Amino acid sequence: MYAVVNFGGNQVKAVPGAKIFVNAQHKEVGEVFENTEVLLVADGDNITVGKPHVVNAVVKFEVLDNLKDKKVMVFKKRRRKGYRRKKSHRAHLTALKVIEIRK
């Protein structure tokens, strides 16, 4: 069984017991919460697709950690103009454990 869940505009595949990384959710470590923005639920050959969300479907998550992603370097250059810009950033992420999927 698995589900596709919406997290801030990003779609994430959630499998019970799996660890997933999503954009920062601003929740405490150890906190358990539910997400009702379930776009698809698949249980073997039985697949339910929502319009846009599956009715009464809930995915339960536990927050494992709040962390930062790898550093991404952004370098811009215009040749022969003396224009060079170098910036970098690290995205804030939340590590989640999928506890259960209810349909």
Backbone as numpy.savetxt, mean C-alpha at the origin, in Angstrom:
# Nx Ny Nz CAx CAy CAz Cx Cy Cz
-6.95 -17.40 -0.96 -7.80 -16.22 -0.96 -6.91 -14.99 -0.96
-7.32 -13.98 -1.74 -6.62 -12.71 -1.74 -7.59 -11.59 -2.07
-7.15 -10.35 -1.81 -7.98 -9.19 -2.10 -7.08 -8.08 -2.65
-7.66 -7.21 -3.44 -6.98 -6.01 -3.93 -7.60 -4.84 -3.19
-6.74 -4.09 -2.46 -7.21 -3.02 -1.58 -6.63 -1.70 -2.04
-7.42 -0.63 -1.90 -6.98 0.71 -2.27 -6.38 1.41 -1.05
-5.15 1.89 -1.18 -4.47 2.66 -0.14 -4.00 3.97 -0.74
-4.77 5.03 -0.57 -4.36 6.34 -1.04 -4.12 6.41 -2.53
-4.96 5.75 -3.32 -4.82 5.77 -4.77 -3.95 4.66 -5.32
-3.29 3.90 -4.48 -2.48 2.77 -4.92 -3.20 1.46 -4.62
-3.16 0.53 -5.56 -3.79 -0.76 -5.37 -2.76 -1.77 -4.89
-3.10 -2.50 -3.81 -2.18 -3.44 -3.19 -2.87 -4.79 -3.08
-2.14 -5.85 -3.44 -2.67 -7.21 -3.30 -2.41 -7.68 -1.88
-3.47 -8.08 -1.18 -3.38 -8.51 0.21 -3.71 -10.00 0.31
-2.75 -10.76 0.84 -2.92 -12.20 1.08 -2.79 -12.41 2.59
-3.70 -13.16 3.22 -3.62 -13.36 4.67 -2.25 -13.88 5.10
-1.68 -13.21 6.11 -0.37 -13.58 6.63 0.79 -12.89 5.93
0.54 -12.19 4.82 1.61 -11.54 4.07 1.96 -10.18 4.66
3.18 -9.75 4.39 3.66 -8.44 4.81 3.68 -7.54 3.59
3.04 -6.36 3.67 3.00 -5.44 2.54 3.48 -4.07 2.99
3.94 -3.27 2.03 4.40 -1.92 2.29 3.51 -0.95 1.53
2.98 0.06 2.23 2.11 1.07 1.63 2.62 2.45 2.02
2.09 3.49 1.38 2.45 4.85 1.75 2.07 5.09 3.21
2.74 6.03 3.86 2.59 6.27 5.30 1.12 6.38 5.69
0.72 5.64 6.73 -0.66 5.62 7.21 -0.84 6.37 8.53
0.24 6.85 9.14 0.20 7.62 10.39 -0.55 6.88 11.49
-0.17 5.63 11.69 -0.76 4.81 12.75 0.37 4.27 13.62
0.04 3.95 14.87 1.03 3.45 15.83 1.38 1.99 15.55
2.62 1.61 15.87 3.06 0.22 15.71 2.25 -0.67 16.64
1.74 -1.77 16.11 0.92 -2.69 16.88 -0.57 -2.42 16.75
-0.94 -1.30 16.18 -2.36 -0.95 16.02 -3.00 -1.85 14.95
-4.22 -2.27 15.20 -4.98 -3.10 14.27 -6.10 -2.23 13.70
-6.24 -2.22 12.38 -7.30 -1.43 11.75 -7.86 -2.18 10.55
-9.01 -1.71 10.08 -9.69 -2.34 8.95 -9.78 -1.36 7.79
-9.71 -1.90 6.57 -9.86 -1.10 5.36 -11.06 -1.66 4.59
-12.01 -0.79 4.28 -13.21 -1.22 3.56 -13.15 -0.88 2.08
-12.07 -0.28 1.63 -11.92 0.06 0.21 -11.36 -1.14 -0.55
-12.12 -2.22 -0.56 -11.72 -3.47 -1.21 -12.26 -3.45 -2.65
-11.36 -3.56 -3.61 -11.74 -3.49 -5.02 -12.06 -4.85 -5.61
-11.42 -5.91 -5.09 -11.60 -7.25 -5.63 -11.34 -8.26 -4.54
-12.13 -9.34 -4.52 -11.89 -10.45 -3.60 -11.94 -11.73 -4.42
-10.88 -12.55 -4.29 -10.81 -13.82 -5.01 -10.66 -14.95 -4.00
-11.55 -15.93 -4.10 -11.51 -17.10 -3.24 -11.58 -18.33 -4.14
-10.43 -18.80 -4.58 -10.38 -19.91 -5.54 -10.89 -19.45 -6.89
-11.92 -20.10 -7.40 -12.51 -19.72 -8.68 -13.59 -18.66 -8.54
-13.98 -18.34 -7.31 -15.02 -17.36 -7.05 -14.38 -15.98 -6.93
-14.54 -15.13 -7.95 -13.95 -13.79 -7.96 -15.07 -12.76 -7.93
-14.97 -11.82 -6.95 -15.95 -10.75 -6.82 -15.26 -9.42 -7.08
-15.76 -8.67 -8.08 -15.20 -7.37 -8.42 -16.20 -6.31 -8.01
-15.73 -5.26 -7.33 -16.61 -4.20 -6.86 -16.84 -3.13 -7.90
-17.88 -2.32 -7.65 -18.21 -1.22 -8.55 -18.44 0.04 -7.74
-17.48 0.76 -7.24 -16.04 0.52 -7.28 -15.55 -0.39 -6.16
-16.33 -0.55 -5.06 -15.88 -1.36 -3.93 -16.80 -2.57 -3.76
-16.23 -3.64 -3.21 -17.00 -4.84 -2.92 -17.83 -4.57 -1.66
-19.13 -4.82 -1.74 -20.04 -4.55 -0.62 -19.74 -5.52 0.53
-19.65 -4.98 1.75 -19.43 -5.73 2.99 -18.08 -6.44 3.06
-17.15 -6.13 2.18 -15.82 -6.75 2.24 -14.90 -5.88 3.11
-14.14 -6.54 3.99 -13.25 -5.84 4.91 -11.94 -6.61 4.98
-10.82 -5.87 4.97 -9.50 -6.47 5.16 -8.93 -5.89 6.45
-8.45 -6.76 7.33 -7.94 -6.36 8.64 -6.41 -6.39 8.60
-5.78 -5.30 9.06 -4.32 -5.15 9.04 -3.78 -4.86 10.43
-2.51 -5.24 10.63 -1.76 -4.86 11.84 -0.54 -4.08 11.39
-0.26 -2.95 12.06 0.89 -2.12 11.72 2.14 -2.74 12.34
3.12 -3.08 11.48 4.37 -3.67 11.96 5.45 -2.62 12.19
5.53 -1.61 11.31 6.61 -0.64 11.41 6.30 0.58 10.55
6.82 1.73 10.96 6.82 2.95 10.15 8.27 3.22 9.76
8.55 3.28 8.48 9.93 3.38 8.03 10.05 4.25 6.79
11.28 4.37 6.28 11.54 5.13 5.06 12.07 4.19 3.99
11.71 4.49 2.74 12.13 3.69 1.60 13.58 4.05 1.24
14.13 3.39 0.23 15.47 3.71 -0.25 15.51 5.12 -0.80
16.69 5.73 -0.76 16.85 7.09 -1.27 16.77 7.10 -2.79
16.01 8.05 -3.32 15.85 8.22 -4.76 16.54 9.53 -5.14
17.50 9.45 -6.06 18.23 10.63 -6.53 17.57 11.18 -7.78
17.42 12.50 -7.83 16.86 13.18 -9.00 17.92 14.16 -9.49
18.39 13.97 -10.71 19.44 14.83 -11.28 18.95 15.41 -12.59
18.99 16.73 -12.69 18.56 17.42 -13.91 19.76 18.14 -14.50
19.87 18.15 -15.82 21.00 18.81 -16.46 20.58 19.27 -17.85
21.01 20.46 -18.21 20.85 20.95 -19.58 22.27 21.10 -20.14
22.53 20.41 -21.22 23.90 20.41 -21.73 24.30 21.79 -22.25
25.55 22.11 -21.99 26.20 23.35 -22.42 25.58 24.62 -21.84
24.77 24.53 -20.81 24.13 25.71 -20.22 24.59 25.95 -18.79
25.34 25.03 -18.22 25.79 25.19 -16.84 24.67 24.96 -15.82
23.61 24.29 -16.24 22.46 24.05 -15.38 22.51 22.62 -14.86
22.70 22.46 -13.55 22.68 21.13 -12.92 21.97 21.25 -11.59
21.04 20.32 -11.33 20.33 20.29 -10.06 20.31 18.85 -9.57
20.64 18.67 -8.31 20.64 17.34 -7.71 19.80 17.38 -6.45
18.77 16.56 -6.41 17.92 16.45 -5.23 17.69 14.98 -4.93
17.25 14.70 -3.72 16.94 13.32 -3.35 15.80 13.34 -2.33
15.16 12.20 -2.20 14.11 12.07 -1.19 13.95 10.61 -0.82
13.35 10.38 0.35 13.02 9.04 0.81 11.55 9.03 1.18
10.80 8.14 0.56 9.36 8.05 0.82 9.10 7.41 2.18
8.12 7.92 2.90 7.70 7.33 4.17 6.76 6.17 3.88
7.03 5.03 4.50 6.23 3.82 4.28 5.72 3.27 5.60
4.69 2.45 5.51 4.17 1.71 6.65 4.15 0.24 6.28
4.77 -0.60 7.11 4.75 -2.05 6.89 3.53 -2.62 7.60
2.72 -3.38 6.85 1.49 -3.94 7.39 1.49 -5.45 7.26
0.84 -6.11 8.20 0.62 -7.55 8.10 -0.87 -7.76 7.90
-1.22 -8.55 6.89 -2.63 -8.83 6.60 -3.10 -9.92 7.57
-4.10 -9.60 8.38 -4.59 -10.55 9.36 -5.69 -11.42 8.77
-6.72 -10.79 8.19 -7.81 -11.57 7.63 -8.57 -10.79 6.56
-9.27 -11.53 5.71 -10.11 -10.96 4.68 -11.53 -11.49 4.91
-12.48 -10.57 5.09 -13.87 -10.96 5.28 -14.71 -10.47 4.12
-15.59 -11.31 3.63 -16.41 -10.99 2.48 -17.85 -10.79 2.85
